[in-house]
Amino acid sequence: MSKKTFLPIVLFGLGAAASFGQDATIKLPPPQKTGGMPLMEALNARKSTRKFIKNRPVSDQVLSDLLWATWGFNREDKRTAPTAVNAQELDVYVLRDDGVWLYDARLNSLLRVYHEDVRAATVIDAVPQPFAADAPITLVYVSDTTKLPPKIGRPEWSLMNTGFLAQNAYLYCASVGLGTVVRGSFPPADLAKAMHLKETQTITLCQCIGWPE
Ligand SMILES: Cc1cc2nc3c(=O)[nH]c(=O)nc-3n(C[C@H](O)[C@H](O)[C@H](O)COP(=O)(O)O)c2cc1C
């Protein structure tokens, strides 16, 4: 290959890598950890919502606050939700119209793991819930059971642990007027495939979130 042909190919490759790198990570604004609705009022407002304004996005600030409330670090190595033996085997994925994103709580960032909108893949025929494909955000709670301690760790711990995260998200949503509903009626294998998860990863719950109609 001549130098003349080689140089444009290299430059194109670098450009493509740079632009992929740019939109493959979103650095979220720092979460606001003070103020907000008093806890007793948030508990009083907590409820499930199944009607969302399709085209009203959730801002990066609100998303940052939501994700921190759900599963952020509130101490050096511990989080807003407890896990059995502090295994922290759960990951929170964010499904949006621009793809599948993994919440990195340490970096306070979203890392894109797949570029397609897979929200519709959370719905099963037996429980038709079309709002799930329209809600601006679906959180997907995913357990990596290889992170549970061998001998004593039980997979059902991940279901229990998920409940704490989901309730954190419920209460945050109640506190800012976001609508949300958890959904256990999703197709585990098909959704895992659509999200390009690894074999060691198991989806425990989905949670639709958006501004209520
Ligand atoms: C584990 C679990 C799974 C659920 N799955 C679904 C679901 O697939 N679809 C749905 O619309 N609501 C689902 N819900 C929400 C419940 O229907 C809802 O919490 C219940 O009706 C009480 O309403 P509230 O949350 O407004 O108090 C689920 C709730 C839990 C705790």
The ligand as a Tripos MOL2 file, in Angstrom:
@<TRIPOS>MOLECULE
LIG
   31    33     1     0     0
SMALL
NO_CHARGES

@<TRIPOS>ATOM
      1 C1        -41.9810   -7.5110   41.8670 C.3       1 LIG1
      2 C2        -43.0120   -6.6270   41.2130 C.ar      1 LIG1
      3 C3        -43.3280   -6.8380   39.8740 C.ar      1 LIG1
      4 C4        -44.2620   -6.0030   39.2430 C.ar      1 LIG1
      5 N1        -44.5160   -6.1760   37.9190 N.ar      1 LIG1
      6 C5        -45.3550   -5.3420   37.2890 C.ar      1 LIG1
      7 C6        -45.5600   -5.4670   35.8860 C.ar      1 LIG1
      8 O1        -45.0170   -6.3310   35.2180 O.2       1 LIG1
      9 N2        -46.3690   -4.5600   35.2810 N.ar      1 LIG1
     10 C7        -46.9920   -3.5670   35.9860 C.ar      1 LIG1
     11 O2        -47.7110   -2.7620   35.3780 O.2       1 LIG1
     12 N3        -46.8190   -3.4190   37.3210 N.ar      1 LIG1
     13 C8        -46.0140   -4.2780   37.9870 C.ar      1 LIG1
     14 N4        -45.7840   -4.1250   39.3230 N.ar      1 LIG1
     15 C9        -46.3900   -2.9910   40.0370 C.3       1 LIG1
     16 C10       -47.5640   -3.4280   40.8910 C.3       1 LIG1
     17 O3        -48.6470   -3.7940   40.0710 O.3       1 LIG1
     18 C11       -47.9480   -2.2670   41.8210 C.3       1 LIG1
     19 O4        -46.8690   -1.9950   42.6980 O.3       1 LIG1
     20 C12       -49.1810   -2.6080   42.6420 C.3       1 LIG1
     21 O5        -50.3160   -2.6690   41.8070 O.3       1 LIG1
     22 C13       -49.4370   -1.5840   43.7400 C.3       1 LIG1
     23 O6        -49.5280   -0.2870   43.1820 O.3       1 LIG1
     24 P1        -48.6060    0.9170   43.7110 P.3       1 LIG1
     25 O7        -47.1940    0.6070   43.3320 O.co2     1 LIG1
     26 O8        -49.1430    2.1420   43.0320 O.co2     1 LIG1
     27 O9        -48.7630    0.9570   45.1930 O.co2     1 LIG1
     28 C14       -44.9010   -4.9650   39.9810 C.ar      1 LIG1
     29 C15       -44.5720   -4.7850   41.3370 C.ar      1 LIG1
     30 C16       -43.6370   -5.5880   41.9350 C.ar      1 LIG1
     31 C17       -43.2880   -5.3340   43.3850 C.3       1 LIG1
@<TRIPOS>BOND
     1     1     2 1
     2     2     3 ar
     3     2    30 ar
     4     3     4 ar
     5     4     5 ar
     6     4    28 ar
     7     5     6 ar
     8     6     7 ar
     9     6    13 1
    10     7     8 2
    11     7     9 ar
    12     9    10 ar
    13    10    11 2
    14    10    12 ar
    15    12    13 ar
    16    13    14 ar
    17    14    15 1
    18    14    28 ar
    19    15    16 1
    20    16    17 1
    21    16    18 1
    22    18    19 1
    23    18    20 1
    24    20    21 1
    25    20    22 1
    26    22    23 1
    27    23    24 1
    28    24    25 2
    29    24    26 1
    30    24    27 1
    31    28    29 ar
    32    29    30 ar
    33    30    31 1
@<TRIPOS>SUBSTRUCTURE
     1 LIG1         1 GROUP 0 **** ****
